[in-house]
Amino acid sequence: MLNVGTPDRIIRIVLGLALIAIPFVLGWGQVAMIVSIIVGLVLIVTALMRFCPLYRLLNLSTFRKQS
């Protein structure tokens, strides 16, 4: 079941790419870098799949069915 709409997808992809790139640019510590990359990847994967498990648990959706 899809629950991530287009605006939400765009935000997730942009934020995910930023979270992956910023640690390398700013030289964050190893733990912060790993956490940032993992969160960034999760955001990108959920955007590509158009499904967010947390939304499902909270019974939320930003997806609108096309008529």
CHARMM-style PDB file with segment names, atoms N, HN, CA, C and O in Angstrom:
ATOM      1  N   MET     1       0.843  -1.182   0.000  1.00  0.00      PROA
ATOM      2  CA  MET     1       0.000   0.000   0.000  1.00  0.00      PROA
ATOM      3  C   MET     1       0.883   1.239   0.000  1.00  0.00      PROA
ATOM      4  O   MET     1       1.794   1.348   0.821  1.00  0.00      PROA
ATOM      5  N   LEU     2       0.632   2.154  -0.892  1.00  0.00      PROA
ATOM      6  HN  LEU     2      -0.108   2.065  -1.559  1.00  0.00      PROA
ATOM      7  CA  LEU     2       1.417   3.367  -1.012  1.00  0.00      PROA
ATOM      8  C   LEU     2       0.956   4.392   0.020  1.00  0.00      PROA
ATOM      9  O   LEU     2      -0.245   4.573   0.226  1.00  0.00      PROA
ATOM     10  N   ASN     3       1.916   5.069   0.674  1.00  0.00      PROA
ATOM     11  HN  ASN     3       2.891   4.923   0.507  1.00  0.00      PROA
ATOM     12  CA  ASN     3       1.531   6.089   1.645  1.00  0.00      PROA
ATOM     13  C   ASN     3       2.460   7.315   1.624  1.00  0.00      PROA
ATOM     14  O   ASN     3       2.407   8.144   2.532  1.00  0.00      PROA
ATOM     15  N   VAL     4       3.300   7.429   0.601  1.00  0.00      PROA
ATOM     16  HN  VAL     4       3.343   6.755  -0.136  1.00  0.00      PROA
ATOM     17  CA  VAL     4       4.204   8.577   0.470  1.00  0.00      PROA
ATOM     18  C   VAL     4       3.883   9.288  -0.839  1.00  0.00      PROA
ATOM     19  O   VAL     4       4.080   8.736  -1.922  1.00  0.00      PROA
ATOM     20  N   GLY     5       3.385  10.519  -0.728  1.00  0.00      PROA
ATOM     21  HN  GLY     5       3.225  10.967   0.152  1.00  0.00      PROA
ATOM     22  CA  GLY     5       3.006  11.294  -1.906  1.00  0.00      PROA
ATOM     23  C   GLY     5       4.201  11.968  -2.568  1.00  0.00      PROA
ATOM     24  O   GLY     5       5.317  11.925  -2.050  1.00  0.00      PROA
ATOM     25  N   THR     6       3.957  12.590  -3.715  1.00  0.00      PROA
ATOM     26  HN  THR     6       3.051  12.625  -4.136  1.00  0.00      PROA
ATOM     27  CA  THR     6       5.023  13.201  -4.513  1.00  0.00      PROA
ATOM     28  C   THR     6       5.787  14.305  -3.780  1.00  0.00      PROA
ATOM     29  O   THR     6       7.017  14.270  -3.783  1.00  0.00      PROA
ATOM     30  N   PRO     7       5.125  15.285  -3.152  1.00  0.00      PROA
ATOM     31  CA  PRO     7       5.906  16.316  -2.434  1.00  0.00      PROA
ATOM     32  C   PRO     7       6.758  15.702  -1.317  1.00  0.00      PROA
ATOM     33  O   PRO     7       7.901  16.105  -1.101  1.00  0.00      PROA
ATOM     34  N   ASP     8       6.190  14.734  -0.622  1.00  0.00      PROA
ATOM     35  HN  ASP     8       5.261  14.407  -0.798  1.00  0.00      PROA
ATOM     36  CA  ASP     8       6.907  14.030   0.442  1.00  0.00      PROA
ATOM     37  C   ASP     8       8.122  13.292  -0.129  1.00  0.00      PROA
ATOM     38  O   ASP     8       9.191  13.282   0.482  1.00  0.00      PROA
ATOM     39  N   ARG     9       7.955  12.678  -1.296  1.00  0.00      PROA
ATOM     40  HN  ARG     9       7.087  12.686  -1.793  1.00  0.00      PROA
ATOM     41  CA  ARG     9       9.063  11.958  -1.949  1.00  0.00      PROA
ATOM     42  C   ARG     9      10.202  12.908  -2.281  1.00  0.00      PROA
ATOM     43  O   ARG     9      11.368  12.595  -2.036  1.00  0.00      PROA
ATOM     44  N   ILE    10       9.868  14.069  -2.838  1.00  0.00      PROA
ATOM     45  HN  ILE    10       8.922  14.324  -3.036  1.00  0.00      PROA
ATOM     46  CA  ILE    10      10.897  15.037  -3.213  1.00  0.00      PROA
ATOM     47  C   ILE    10      11.680  15.490  -1.989  1.00  0.00      PROA
ATOM     48  O   ILE    10      12.909  15.561  -2.019  1.00  0.00      PROA
ATOM     49  N   ILE    11      10.966  15.795  -0.916  1.00  0.00      PROA
ATOM     50  HN  ILE    11       9.968  15.737  -0.891  1.00  0.00      PROA
ATOM     51  CA  ILE    11      11.623  16.224   0.324  1.00  0.00      PROA
ATOM     52  C   ILE    11      12.529  15.111   0.857  1.00  0.00      PROA
ATOM     53  O   ILE    11      13.657  15.379   1.271  1.00  0.00      PROA
ATOM     54  N   ARG    12      12.047  13.870   0.849  1.00  0.00      PROA
ATOM     55  HN  ARG    12      11.131  13.653   0.512  1.00  0.00      PROA
ATOM     56  CA  ARG    12      12.838  12.745   1.344  1.00  0.00      PROA
ATOM     57  C   ARG    12      14.115  12.535   0.520  1.00  0.00      PROA
ATOM     58  O   ARG    12      15.180  12.264   1.075  1.00  0.00      PROA
ATOM     59  N   ILE    13      14.000  12.660  -0.794  1.00  0.00      PROA
ATOM     60  HN  ILE    13      13.135  12.880  -1.245  1.00  0.00      PROA
ATOM     61  CA  ILE    13      15.172  12.453  -1.650  1.00  0.00      PROA
ATOM     62  C   ILE    13      16.202  13.558  -1.423  1.00  0.00      PROA
ATOM     63  O   ILE    13      17.391  13.278  -1.271  1.00  0.00      PROA
ATOM     64  N   VAL    14      15.749  14.810  -1.400  1.00  0.00      PROA
ATOM     65  HN  VAL    14      14.784  15.037  -1.523  1.00  0.00      PROA
ATOM     66  CA  VAL    14      16.674  15.939  -1.190  1.00  0.00      PROA
ATOM     67  C   VAL    14      17.334  15.835   0.184  1.00  0.00      PROA
ATOM     68  O   VAL    14      18.551  15.977   0.301  1.00  0.00      PROA
ATOM     69  N   LEU    15      16.536  15.589   1.220  1.00  0.00      PROA
ATOM     70  HN  LEU    15      15.547  15.474   1.125  1.00  0.00      PROA
ATOM     71  CA  LEU    15      17.082  15.476   2.570  1.00  0.00      PROA
ATOM     72  C   LEU    15      18.006  14.262   2.690  1.00  0.00      PROA
ATOM     73  O   LEU    15      19.055  14.333   3.330  1.00  0.00      PROA
ATOM     74  N   GLY    16      17.613  13.159   2.074  1.00  0.00      PROA
ATOM     75  HN  GLY    16      16.761  13.101   1.554  1.00  0.00      PROA
ATOM     76  CA  GLY    16      18.446  11.957   2.114  1.00  0.00      PROA
ATOM     77  C   GLY    16      19.795  12.173   1.457  1.00  0.00      PROA
ATOM     78  O   GLY    16      20.823  11.775   2.006  1.00  0.00      PROA
ATOM     79  N   LEU    17      19.806  12.802   0.285  1.00  0.00      PROA
ATOM     80  HN  LEU    17      18.971  13.126  -0.161  1.00  0.00      PROA
ATOM     81  CA  LEU    17      21.078  13.093  -0.389  1.00  0.00      PROA
ATOM     82  C   LEU    17      21.938  14.046   0.434  1.00  0.00      PROA
ATOM     83  O   LEU    17      23.157  13.892   0.501  1.00  0.00      PROA
ATOM     84  N   ALA    18      21.295  15.033   1.059  1.00  0.00      PROA
ATOM     85  HN  ALA    18      20.305  15.158   1.005  1.00  0.00      PROA
ATOM     86  CA  ALA    18      22.036  15.971   1.910  1.00  0.00      PROA
ATOM     87  C   ALA    18      22.656  15.247   3.105  1.00  0.00      PROA
ATOM     88  O   ALA    18      23.810  15.495   3.452  1.00  0.00      PROA
ATOM     89  N   LEU    19      21.896  14.362   3.726  1.00  0.00      PROA
ATOM     90  HN  LEU    19      20.958  14.160   3.444  1.00  0.00      PROA
ATOM     91  CA  LEU    19      22.420  13.631   4.882  1.00  0.00      PROA
ATOM     92  C   LEU    19      23.556  12.692   4.508  1.00  0.00      PROA
ATOM     93  O   LEU    19      24.407  12.387   5.342  1.00  0.00      PROA
ATOM     94  N   ILE    20      23.577  12.239   3.282  1.00  0.00      PROA
ATOM     95  HN  ILE    20      22.885  12.487   2.604  1.00  0.00      PROA
ATOM     96  CA  ILE    20      24.680  11.390   2.835  1.00  0.00      PROA
ATOM     97  C   ILE    20      25.904  12.233   2.502  1.00  0.00      PROA
ATOM     98  O   ILE    20      27.027  11.817   2.786  1.00  0.00      PROA
ATOM     99  N   ALA    21      25.715  13.398   1.912  1.00  0.00      PROA
ATOM    100  HN  ALA    21      24.803  13.737   1.682  1.00  0.00      PROA
ATOM    101  CA  ALA    21      26.843  14.226   1.454  1.00  0.00      PROA
ATOM    102  C   ALA    21      27.463  15.093   2.552  1.00  0.00      PROA
ATOM    103  O   ALA    21      28.684  15.238   2.600  1.00  0.00      PROA
ATOM    104  N   ILE    22      26.653  15.663   3.422  1.00  0.00      PROA
ATOM    105  HN  ILE    22      25.661  15.545   3.384  1.00  0.00      PROA
ATOM    106  CA  ILE    22      27.137  16.636   4.402  1.00  0.00      PROA
ATOM    107  C   ILE    22      28.256  16.103   5.310  1.00  0.00      PROA
ATOM    108  O   ILE    22      29.217  16.832   5.555  1.00  0.00      PROA
ATOM    109  N   PRO    23      28.175  14.875   5.814  1.00  0.00      PROA
ATOM    110  CA  PRO    23      29.259  14.404   6.687  1.00  0.00      PROA
ATOM    111  C   PRO    23      30.623  14.407   6.003  1.00  0.00      PROA
ATOM    112  O   PRO    23      31.641  14.647   6.653  1.00  0.00      PROA
ATOM    113  N   PHE    24      30.653  14.143   4.706  1.00  0.00      PROA
ATOM    114  HN  PHE    24      29.827  13.948   4.178  1.00  0.00      PROA
ATOM    115  CA  PHE    24      31.919  14.137   3.978  1.00  0.00      PROA
ATOM    116  C   PHE    24      32.448  15.552   3.787  1.00  0.00      PROA
ATOM    117  O   PHE    24      33.654  15.789   3.853  1.00  0.00      PROA
ATOM    118  N   VAL    25      31.540  16.482   3.551  1.00  0.00      PROA
ATOM    119  HN  VAL    25      30.560  16.290   3.498  1.00  0.00      PROA
ATOM    120  CA  VAL    25      31.933  17.874   3.324  1.00  0.00      PROA
ATOM    121  C   VAL    25      32.394  18.528   4.627  1.00  0.00      PROA
ATOM    122  O   VAL    25      33.386  19.257   4.641  1.00  0.00      PROA
ATOM    123  N   LEU    26      31.679  18.271   5.712  1.00  0.00      PROA
ATOM    124  HN  LEU    26      30.873  17.680   5.701  1.00  0.00      PROA
ATOM    125  CA  LEU    26      31.986  18.922   6.984  1.00  0.00      PROA
ATOM    126  C   LEU    26      32.963  18.133   7.855  1.00  0.00      PROA
ATOM    127  O   LEU    26      33.426  18.634   8.879  1.00  0.00      PROA
ATOM    128  N   GLY    27      33.273  16.915   7.456  1.00  0.00      PROA
ATOM    129  HN  GLY    27      32.897  16.507   6.624  1.00  0.00      PROA
ATOM    130  CA  GLY    27      34.227  16.109   8.212  1.00  0.00      PROA
ATOM    131  C   GLY    27      33.722  15.688   9.571  1.00  0.00      PROA
ATOM    132  O   GLY    27      34.459  15.750  10.556  1.00  0.00      PROA
ATOM    133  N   TRP    28      32.469  15.258   9.639  1.00  0.00      PROA
ATOM    134  HN  TRP    28      31.871  15.208   8.840  1.00  0.00      PROA
ATOM    135  CA  TRP    28      31.905  14.802  10.903  1.00  0.00      PROA
ATOM    136  C   TRP    28      32.654  13.586  11.411  1.00  0.00      PROA
ATOM    137  O   TRP    28      33.387  12.944  10.658  1.00  0.00      PROA
ATOM    138  N   GLY    29      32.474  13.263  12.694  1.00  0.00      PROA
ATOM    139  HN  GLY    29      31.879  13.784  13.305  1.00  0.00      PROA
ATOM    140  CA  GLY    29      33.079  12.081  13.291  1.00  0.00      PROA
ATOM    141  C   GLY    29      32.486  10.817  12.708  1.00  0.00      PROA
ATOM    142  O   GLY    29      31.463  10.851  12.025  1.00  0.00      PROA
ATOM    143  N   GLN    30      33.133   9.712  12.980  1.00  0.00      PROA
ATOM    144  HN  GLN    30      33.965   9.684  13.534  1.00  0.00      PROA
ATOM    145  CA  GLN    30      32.749   8.443  12.364  1.00  0.00      PROA
ATOM    146  C   GLN    30      31.333   8.012  12.735  1.00  0.00      PROA
ATOM    147  O   GLN    30      30.577   7.581  11.864  1.00  0.00      PROA
ATOM    148  N   VAL    31      30.962   8.118  14.000  1.00  0.00      PROA
ATOM    149  HN  VAL    31      31.576   8.468  14.708  1.00  0.00      PROA
ATOM    150  CA  VAL    31      29.627   7.682  14.428  1.00  0.00      PROA
ATOM    151  C   VAL    31      28.553   8.569  13.805  1.00  0.00      PROA
ATOM    152  O   VAL    31      27.556   8.063  13.289  1.00  0.00      PROA
ATOM    153  N   ALA    32      28.747   9.878  13.849  1.00  0.00      PROA
ATOM    154  HN  ALA    32      29.556  10.288  14.268  1.00  0.00      PROA
ATOM    155  CA  ALA    32      27.780  10.805  13.253  1.00  0.00      PROA
ATOM    156  C   ALA    32      27.658  10.560  11.753  1.00  0.00      PROA
ATOM    157  O   ALA    32      26.566  10.637  11.191  1.00  0.00      PROA
ATOM    158  N   MET    33      28.783  10.265  11.112  1.00  0.00      PROA
ATOM    159  HN  MET    33      29.670  10.202  11.569  1.00  0.00      PROA
ATOM    160  CA  MET    33      28.779  10.007   9.680  1.00  0.00      PROA
ATOM    161  C   MET    33      27.954   8.758   9.359  1.00  0.00      PROA
ATOM    162  O   MET    33      27.136   8.775   8.439  1.00  0.00      PROA
ATOM    163  N   ILE    34      28.161   7.702  10.098  1.00  0.00      PROA
ATOM    164  HN  ILE    34      28.826   7.688  10.845  1.00  0.00      PROA
ATOM    165  CA  ILE    34      27.439   6.442   9.863  1.00  0.00      PROA
ATOM    166  C   ILE    34      25.945   6.628  10.087  1.00  0.00      PROA
ATOM    167  O   ILE    34      25.137   6.178   9.275  1.00  0.00      PROA
ATOM    168  N   VAL    35      25.570   7.286  11.183  1.00  0.00      PROA
ATOM    169  HN  VAL    35      26.226   7.651  11.843  1.00  0.00      PROA
ATOM    170  CA  VAL    35      24.158   7.520  11.483  1.00  0.00      PROA
ATOM    171  C   VAL    35      23.515   8.366  10.388  1.00  0.00      PROA
ATOM    172  O   VAL    35      22.413   8.064   9.931  1.00  0.00      PROA
ATOM    173  N   SER    36      24.201   9.416   9.974  1.00  0.00      PROA
ATOM    174  HN  SER    36      25.097   9.660  10.345  1.00  0.00      PROA
ATOM    175  CA  SER    36      23.688  10.306   8.943  1.00  0.00      PROA
ATOM    176  C   SER    36      23.482   9.562   7.618  1.00  0.00      PROA
ATOM    177  O   SER    36      22.462   9.744   6.953  1.00  0.00      PROA
ATOM    178  N   ILE    37      24.429   8.747   7.247  1.00  0.00      PROA
ATOM    179  HN  ILE    37      25.257   8.599   7.787  1.00  0.00      PROA
ATOM    180  CA  ILE    37      24.324   7.985   5.999  1.00  0.00      PROA
ATOM    181  C   ILE    37      23.175   6.979   6.067  1.00  0.00      PROA
ATOM    182  O   ILE    37      22.430   6.830   5.098  1.00  0.00      PROA
ATOM    183  N   ILE    38      23.025   6.298   7.186  1.00  0.00      PROA
ATOM    184  HN  ILE    38      23.631   6.420   7.973  1.00  0.00      PROA
ATOM    185  CA  ILE    38      21.934   5.327   7.333  1.00  0.00      PROA
ATOM    186  C   ILE    38      20.578   6.017   7.245  1.00  0.00      PROA
ATOM    187  O   ILE    38      19.685   5.542   6.542  1.00  0.00      PROA
ATOM    188  N   VAL    39      20.419   7.133   7.953  1.00  0.00      PROA
ATOM    189  HN  VAL    39      21.144   7.518   8.523  1.00  0.00      PROA
ATOM    190  CA  VAL    39      19.147   7.862   7.902  1.00  0.00      PROA
ATOM    191  C   VAL    39      18.888   8.365   6.479  1.00  0.00      PROA
ATOM    192  O   VAL    39      17.763   8.286   5.986  1.00  0.00      PROA
ATOM    193  N   GLY    40      19.921   8.876   5.828  1.00  0.00      PROA
ATOM    194  HN  GLY    40      20.835   8.940   6.228  1.00  0.00      PROA
ATOM    195  CA  GLY    40      19.784   9.341   4.453  1.00  0.00      PROA
ATOM    196  C   GLY    40      19.346   8.228   3.513  1.00  0.00      PROA
ATOM    197  O   GLY    40      18.475   8.430   2.667  1.00  0.00      PROA
ATOM    198  N   LEU    41      19.946   7.061   3.660  1.00  0.00      PROA
ATOM    199  HN  LEU    41      20.654   6.898   4.347  1.00  0.00      PROA
ATOM    200  CA  LEU    41      19.573   5.917   2.818  1.00  0.00      PROA
ATOM    201  C   LEU    41      18.137   5.465   3.072  1.00  0.00      PROA
ATOM    202  O   LEU    41      17.417   5.123   2.134  1.00  0.00      PROA
ATOM    203  N   VAL    42      17.722   5.462   4.336  1.00  0.00      PROA
ATOM    204  HN  VAL    42      18.307   5.740   5.098  1.00  0.00      PROA
ATOM    205  CA  VAL    42      16.348   5.076   4.666  1.00  0.00      PROA
ATOM    206  C   VAL    42      15.366   6.053   4.020  1.00  0.00      PROA
ATOM    207  O   VAL    42      14.344   5.636   3.476  1.00  0.00      PROA
ATOM    208  N   LEU    43      15.670   7.344   4.079  1.00  0.00      PROA
ATOM    209  HN  LEU    43      16.500   7.683   4.522  1.00  0.00      PROA
ATOM    210  CA  LEU    43      14.790   8.333   3.455  1.00  0.00      PROA
ATOM    211  C   LEU    43      14.691   8.117   1.943  1.00  0.00      PROA
ATOM    212  O   LEU    43      13.603   8.197   1.373  1.00  0.00      PROA
ATOM    213  N   ILE    44      15.811   7.846   1.303  1.00  0.00      PROA
ATOM    214  HN  ILE    44      16.695   7.781   1.765  1.00  0.00      PROA
ATOM    215  CA  ILE    44      15.799   7.632  -0.145  1.00  0.00      PROA
ATOM    216  C   ILE    44      15.049   6.355  -0.507  1.00  0.00      PROA
ATOM    217  O   ILE    44      14.266   6.348  -1.456  1.00  0.00      PROA
ATOM    218  N   VAL    45      15.275   5.291   0.227  1.00  0.00      PROA
ATOM    219  HN  VAL    45      15.911   5.297   0.998  1.00  0.00      PROA
ATOM    220  CA  VAL    45      14.593   4.017  -0.058  1.00  0.00      PROA
ATOM    221  C   VAL    45      13.084   4.157   0.130  1.00  0.00      PROA
ATOM    222  O   VAL    45      12.312   3.672  -0.698  1.00  0.00      PROA
ATOM    223  N   THR    46      12.653   4.815   1.213  1.00  0.00      PROA
ATOM    224  HN  THR    46      13.279   5.209   1.886  1.00  0.00      PROA
ATOM    225  CA  THR    46      11.217   4.985   1.431  1.00  0.00      PROA
ATOM    226  C   THR    46      10.597   5.870   0.344  1.00  0.00      PROA
ATOM    227  O   THR    46       9.445   5.668  -0.042  1.00  0.00      PROA
ATOM    228  N   ALA    47      11.361   6.844  -0.145  1.00  0.00      PROA
ATOM    229  HN  ALA    47      12.297   7.007   0.168  1.00  0.00      PROA
ATOM    230  CA  ALA    47      10.860   7.694  -1.235  1.00  0.00      PROA
ATOM    231  C   ALA    47      10.709   6.889  -2.521  1.00  0.00      PROA
ATOM    232  O   ALA    47       9.707   7.022  -3.224  1.00  0.00      PROA
ATOM    233  N   LEU    48      11.688   6.063  -2.829  1.00  0.00      PROA
ATOM    234  HN  LEU    48      12.502   5.954  -2.258  1.00  0.00      PROA
ATOM    235  CA  LEU    48      11.631   5.268  -4.051  1.00  0.00      PROA
ATOM    236  C   LEU    48      10.542   4.196  -3.993  1.00  0.00      PROA
ATOM    237  O   LEU    48       9.906   3.897  -5.004  1.00  0.00      PROA
ATOM    238  N   MET    49      10.332   3.630  -2.827  1.00  0.00      PROA
ATOM    239  HN  MET    49      10.848   3.873  -2.006  1.00  0.00      PROA
ATOM    240  CA  MET    49       9.305   2.594  -2.664  1.00  0.00      PROA
ATOM    241  C   MET    49       7.905   3.192  -2.478  1.00  0.00      PROA
ATOM    242  O   MET    49       6.903   2.490  -2.608  1.00  0.00      PROA
ATOM    243  N   ARG    50       7.847   4.491  -2.175  1.00  0.00      PROA
ATOM    244  HN  ARG    50       8.662   5.062  -2.070  1.00  0.00      PROA
ATOM    245  CA  ARG    50       6.594   5.199  -1.888  1.00  0.00      PROA
ATOM    246  C   ARG    50       5.866   4.586  -0.698  1.00  0.00      PROA
ATOM    247  O   ARG    50       4.640   4.650  -0.612  1.00  0.00      PROA
ATOM    248  N   PHE    51       6.618   3.997   0.209  1.00  0.00      PROA
ATOM    249  HN  PHE    51       7.614   3.945   0.140  1.00  0.00      PROA
ATOM    250  CA  PHE    51       6.039   3.370   1.400  1.00  0.00      PROA
ATOM    251  C   PHE    51       6.920   3.672   2.604  1.00  0.00      PROA
ATOM    252  O   PHE    51       8.136   3.486   2.559  1.00  0.00      PROA
ATOM    253  N   CYS    52       6.291   4.144   3.687  1.00  0.00      PROA
ATOM    254  HN  CYS    52       5.303   4.295   3.723  1.00  0.00      PROA
ATOM    255  CA  CYS    52       7.009   4.424   4.920  1.00  0.00      PROA
ATOM    256  C   CYS    52       6.380   3.594   6.044  1.00  0.00      PROA
ATOM    257  O   CYS    52       5.210   3.789   6.372  1.00  0.00      PROA
ATOM    258  N   PRO    53       7.146   2.672   6.637  1.00  0.00      PROA
ATOM    259  CA  PRO    53       6.595   1.842   7.712  1.00  0.00      PROA
ATOM    260  C   PRO    53       6.113   2.665   8.917  1.00  0.00      PROA
ATOM    261  O   PRO    53       5.127   2.303   9.558  1.00  0.00      PROA
ATOM    262  N   LEU    54       6.799   3.756   9.220  1.00  0.00      PROA
ATOM    263  HN  LEU    54       7.600   4.050   8.699  1.00  0.00      PROA
ATOM    264  CA  LEU    54       6.386   4.597  10.347  1.00  0.00      PROA
ATOM    265  C   LEU    54       5.026   5.236  10.069  1.00  0.00      PROA
ATOM    266  O   LEU    54       4.186   5.322  10.965  1.00  0.00      PROA
ATOM    267  N   TYR    55       4.808   5.680   8.842  1.00  0.00      PROA
ATOM    268  HN  TYR    55       5.490   5.610   8.114  1.00  0.00      PROA
ATOM    269  CA  TYR    55       3.496   6.212   8.462  1.00  0.00      PROA
ATOM    270  C   TYR    55       2.431   5.142   8.659  1.00  0.00      PROA
ATOM    271  O   TYR    55       1.332   5.427   9.135  1.00  0.00      PROA
ATOM    272  N   ARG    56       2.758   3.927   8.294  1.00  0.00      PROA
ATOM    273  HN  ARG    56       3.650   3.695   7.906  1.00  0.00      PROA
ATOM    274  CA  ARG    56       1.799   2.816   8.426  1.00  0.00      PROA
ATOM    275  C   ARG    56       1.425   2.602   9.893  1.00  0.00      PROA
ATOM    276  O   ARG    56       0.252   2.427  10.222  1.00  0.00      PROA
ATOM    277  N   LEU    57       2.435   2.619  10.773  1.00  0.00      PROA
ATOM    278  HN  LEU    57       3.388   2.761  10.505  1.00  0.00      PROA
ATOM    279  CA  LEU    57       2.178   2.430  12.203  1.00  0.00      PROA
ATOM    280  C   LEU    57       1.320   3.554  12.774  1.00  0.00      PROA
ATOM    281  O   LEU    57       0.475   3.325  13.639  1.00  0.00      PROA
ATOM    282  N   LEU    58       1.547   4.775  12.280  1.00  0.00      PROA
ATOM    283  HN  LEU    58       2.234   4.962  11.578  1.00  0.00      PROA
ATOM    284  CA  LEU    58       0.814   5.939  12.773  1.00  0.00      PROA
ATOM    285  C   LEU    58      -0.471   6.211  11.987  1.00  0.00      PROA
ATOM    286  O   LEU    58      -1.181   7.180  12.253  1.00  0.00      PROA
ATOM    287  N   ASN    59      -0.757   5.337  11.014  1.00  0.00      PROA
ATOM    288  HN  ASN    59      -0.180   4.550  10.798  1.00  0.00      PROA
ATOM    289  CA  ASN    59      -1.935   5.463  10.159  1.00  0.00      PROA
ATOM    290  C   ASN    59      -1.971   6.816   9.441  1.00  0.00      PROA
ATOM    291  O   ASN    59      -3.009   7.476   9.397  1.00  0.00      PROA
ATOM    292  N   LEU    60      -0.820   7.224   8.877  1.00  0.00      PROA
ATOM    293  HN  LEU    60       0.023   6.688   8.912  1.00  0.00      PROA
ATOM    294  CA  LEU    60      -0.697   8.473   8.130  1.00  0.00      PROA
ATOM    295  C   LEU    60      -0.484   8.155   6.656  1.00  0.00      PROA
ATOM    296  O   LEU    60      -0.065   7.056   6.293  1.00  0.00      PROA
ATOM    297  N   SER    61      -0.781   9.142   5.819  1.00  0.00      PROA
ATOM    298  HN  SER    61      -1.121  10.035   6.114  1.00  0.00      PROA
ATOM    299  CA  SER    61      -0.517   8.999   4.390  1.00  0.00      PROA
ATOM    300  C   SER    61      -0.465  10.378   3.751  1.00  0.00      PROA
ATOM    301  O   SER    61      -1.280  11.247   4.062  1.00  0.00      PROA
ATOM    302  N   THR    62       0.500  10.575   2.856  1.00  0.00      PROA
ATOM    303  HN  THR    62       1.163   9.870   2.603  1.00  0.00      PROA
ATOM    304  CA  THR    62       0.574  11.808   2.065  1.00  0.00      PROA
ATOM    305  C   THR    62       0.291  11.480   0.601  1.00  0.00      PROA
ATOM    306  O   THR    62       0.395  12.347  -0.266  1.00  0.00      PROA
ATOM    307  N   PHE    63      -0.058  10.254   0.337  1.00  0.00      PROA
ATOM    308  HN  PHE    63      -0.143   9.550   1.042  1.00  0.00      PROA
ATOM    309  CA  PHE    63      -0.326   9.785  -1.024  1.00  0.00      PROA
ATOM    310  C   PHE    63      -1.780  10.047  -1.391  1.00  0.00      PROA
ATOM    311  O   PHE    63      -2.695   9.711  -0.640  1.00  0.00      PROA
ATOM    312  N   ARG    64      -1.977  10.653  -2.562  1.00  0.00      PROA
ATOM    313  HN  ARG    64      -1.234  10.926  -3.173  1.00  0.00      PROA
ATOM    314  CA  ARG    64      -3.336  10.883  -3.061  1.00  0.00      PROA
ATOM    315  C   ARG    64      -3.520  10.062  -4.333  1.00  0.00      PROA
ATOM    316  O   ARG    64      -2.706  10.120  -5.255  1.00  0.00      PROA
ATOM    317  N   LYS    65      -4.597   9.306  -4.359  1.00  0.00      PROA
ATOM    318  HN  LYS    65      -5.259   9.260  -3.610  1.00  0.00      PROA
ATOM    319  CA  LYS    65      -4.873   8.481  -5.540  1.00  0.00      PROA
ATOM    320  C   LYS    65      -5.247   9.371  -6.724  1.00  0.00      PROA
ATOM    321  O   LYS    65      -5.990  10.343  -6.588  1.00  0.00      PROA
ATOM    322  N   GLN    66      -4.710   9.007  -7.887  1.00  0.00      PROA
ATOM    323  HN  GLN    66      -4.106   8.217  -7.998  1.00  0.00      PROA
ATOM    324  CA  GLN    66      -5.027   9.731  -9.122  1.00  0.00      PROA
ATOM    325  C   GLN    66      -6.396   9.281  -9.620  1.00  0.00      PROA
ATOM    326  O   GLN    66      -6.702   8.088  -9.600  1.00  0.00      PROA
ATOM    327  N   SER    67      -7.211  10.218 -10.061  1.00  0.00      PROA
ATOM    328  HN  SER    67      -6.963  11.187 -10.077  1.00  0.00      PROA
ATOM    329  CA  SER    67      -8.545   9.863 -10.571  1.00  0.00      PROA
ATOM    330  C   SER    67      -8.480   9.487 -12.017  1.00  0.00      PROA
ATOM    331  OT1 SER    67      -9.504   9.159 -12.616  1.00  0.00      PROA
TER     332      SER     67
END
